[in-house]
Amino acid sequence: MSTRLPAGENTYIFDVESAAEMARLIDQDRIVTKGMGGLLAEQGSPEQFHTILDLASGPGSWALDLAFQYPGIEISGIDISKTVVDYANARARTQGLNNVSFGVMDVRKPLDFADQSFDLVNARFLLGVLYREDWLSLLTECRRILRSGGILRLTEADVISLTTSPAFEQISELAALALHRAGYGFSPDGGTFGMTPALARLLREAGFIKIESKAHAIRFSPYDEETYADMCANIRVSAQQGRSLLNKMGLITEEAFDKLYQQMQIEMLSDEFSGVWPYMTVWGTKP
């Protein structure tokens, strides 16, 4: 069963223009980059790239950090939301970064860039943006706008996190099932998001070669205060943002969700609580 929820052009599962989601995305970018060991840690010498595009760039954190660290690289970010694009451009001006800019564009449609415009195209967590049938057309567009030898770099996860909280695990399982039924991800049954097993295949089908991957994992518990606080905050906001999706899909009532959410918070405060968030980066080269 598949139930398409977004009524308009924006297919993002959360309200990206809400203050809570904007803050969550900014924090998540920082957490994810740290967990990956840097902005382009697996790429050897990032200075080799002259032009980079960030897809569905949101508030712009990854692109802005990259622009600051590598002033010789020209970086573009695109997102469907004018609000977040305006916000990202304002951040660039405030930080005095002249080598990065953001524009409004829908990644589900042909990209408004000339052939062979970029050396690298980056995308993080497009799971909540693309229906499963949209992936191949986007990756084919990325191949078009990349120069020969250019890199397409994708980072995705299969779960929100894995934890010792029974209540959170129930919410996480419901979220995976809801996304599956709504047409997102590649899981055969909604048990997970099903993203990381599909990435290499999608890159091959889009015409990329030399496909490589690197796994990452963020551990968090009360004994690692910084990571624990960041990840728990990310989980809380994600759960609250996703409650309407679960309700609309008929998977849980508001009352039942509230009870589960309160129990999750209690369990996350336990000294015995621990969690890990596994995710993966997969990249391929345009021949």
N, C-alpha and C positions, 0 to 999 in steps of 0.2 A: 504494500500500500504506500502511495506517495501523496502527500498533501502539500501543495505549494502555498507558503504563507505570505511572502512579501507582495503587496498589492501594486507597488510602484516600480520604478526602475532600480532602486537600491535594494539589492538582495542580501545585504549584510544582516546577520541574524540579531544583532544588538542595535540599539540606538546610538550610533557613533557620535551624535551631536549632543548627547547628554554629558554633563560635567563629570559624572561618575565614570562613564565609559572612557572619556578622554583621559582622565587621570589614570585609569587602569591600563590603558594602552601605553601611556608614557612610562609607567612603572614596569610594565611587562617587557617593553623594549630593553630597558636597562638590565633587567634580570636575565633575559634571554641572551643578550650580547655578552654579559659576564659569564654565563654558563657555557657559551661557545668559545670562550677564550679570546674574544675580540670581535671587531666588526667584520673582518674578512680573514679570520685566522687560518683557514684551511687553504687560502689562495696563494700562499707563498709571499710574493711581492706585490701588494696592492698598487704600488706606484706604476705598475705596467698598464693599468687601466686609465684611459683618458676621459671617457664618458661613461656614466653609470645611470641606470634608471631603476627606481624603486617603485614597484607596483602596489597599489592599494596602501599608500604610504601613511594614511591616517594623520596623526598630529605631527609626523615628520621626524621623530626622534632619531631613527637609524640614519637617515639621510643627513640630518644636521650634524650628528656626531662624526659621520664620515667626512663631511665637508670641513669640519674643524680640524680633524686629524690629518687630512690630506688636501691641503689648499690647492694643489695642482690638478685635482680631479674636478671635472664639471659634473654635477649631480642633478638629476631631475627626479621629482616625485609626482605621482599622479594618484588621485582619489576621486570618487564619485561625489563626495560631499563638499560643496563650496565652503561650508562653515569650517571644516577641518583644514581645507586648503588655505583659506585666509589666515587661519590660526598658525599653520606651519610657516607661511610666508612672513607673518609678523614675527615669529620666533627667529627666522633667519635674519631679518632686519635688525632686531634687537641685539643679536649676537654678532652683527657686523660681518655676516658670511655672504660674500658676493658670488661664490661658486656653487650655490644651490638655489633651486627655485621649484615651485610646486604649481601644478595646474589641475583643472577639473577634467576628468576623463573616466569613462566607464570601461573597466578591463574586460567586460563581457562583450564588447563591441570592437570592431577594427580600431587599432591604435593609430592616433593621428601623429605618426612619426614617419619619416622617410625610411626607405630601405637602408640597412647597414648604418644606423645612426649611433649605436652603442657598442661598447666593449664588454659590458656586463649588465645583465638584468637580474635584479634581486626581488624575491617575494617571500614574505613570511606569513604563514597561517592564513592562506586563502581558503581554507576549509569552509569558514563561515561566510564566504563571499560568493563562491562559485558553485552552481549546481554541477553534479558530476559530469553531465554532458557538455559543460562549458570548458572543461579543462584543456582538451586537446586543441580546440580552436585558439585559445589564448596562447598555449605553448608554441603553436605554429606561427602565430603573430610575433611572438618573441624571437623566433628563429629569423623571421623576415627582417626585423629591425636591428638584429645583431650583425656585426661585421664577421667575416670569416675568421674563425679562431676565437670568437666571442663566447662568453660563458653565460649560461642560464642557471641560476642558483635558487633552489627552493628549500624552505625550511617548514616542516610540518610535524604534528604530533598525532598520536592515535587515541590519547585520553587526556582529560583535563589534568589529572594527576592520579597517582596510585598512593593511597594512604591507609592507615590503620583505623580510620574512622568509618564504622559501618554506615552511619547516616550519610556521610559524604559519598561513599561508594554507591549507595542507592541513587543519590542525585546524579552522580556521574553516569551511571548506567542508563538512567532515564534520558539524560541529555544526548547520549550517543544514539539511543533509539529514536528520539525526536528528530535529530538531524538526518538520520537514515531515512525516515519516513518522509521528511520534507524534501529529500532529493540531494542531500549533501554527502560527500565522502564516498568511499568505495567499499565499505563493509558489506559482506553478503547478507548479514542479518541484523545489523545495528548493535552488535556486541561491543564494537569500538568504532572509531571514526574511519578506520581502514585506509589511512592516507599513506603512511610510509611504505607499505608494500607496493603501492601503485605508482610511485613517483618515477622509478627507473623505467618502467614500461611506458609510461606516458612520454617521457623524454625520448625514448627510442622511437616511438610512433610519430613524434613530431620531427624526427630527422636529426636528433643530436647523437653524438658519438663520445667516446672516452668518458662514460658515465661513472662517477665516483660518489662516495657517500661518507659521512662522518656522523656518528651517534653522539648525543649529548645527554646528560642527566643532571638535574638539580635536586639535591637532597635537602630536606628541611625538617627540623624538629625544634622543640623548645631549647635544646642545647646549642643551637646555631642561631642566635637571636636575629641577626640581620636577615638571613635568608628565610627564616621561619616567619617573621613578621610580614615580609614582602609577599611570600607565597600564600599565606593565610588570607591576607587582604585581597589578593588576586582571586582566590577561590570564593571568598564571600561576595565580592562584587559580581563575579561571573555567575554565581548561583542566583543572586537577586535579579540580574539582567535576564537570565534565562527562564525565570519562573513563568513569565507570560507565555513563552513558547511551549513549555511543558503543559500548561493549562489549556492553551488553544489546541494542542494535539490530543487532549483528553487523557493524558497519561497520569495526571495527579490533580487533586482538588487544591484550591488555595489553602484551605485549612490543613490538609495533610502535608502540603509543602512547608507551611509555617512550622509545624511540629518537627518535621525532619530537619529543617534549617536550624532551629534552636538546638536540637540534639547534636547536630554537626558542630556547632560553635562550642558546646560543652565538651565534646570529645576532642576538639582541636586544642583545648586548654589543658588537657591532661598531660602529665609528665611522660606518659607512655606513648603519646602521639608521635608519629613520624610519617614522612611522605617522600616521594620521589616523583619528579616530572621528567619522563623520557621524551626526547624529541630528536629529529634527525634532519641533517642538511644533505641534499642530493644535488649534484650539479653535472651538467653536460656541456659539450663543446659543439659549436656550429662548425661543420666541415668547411 
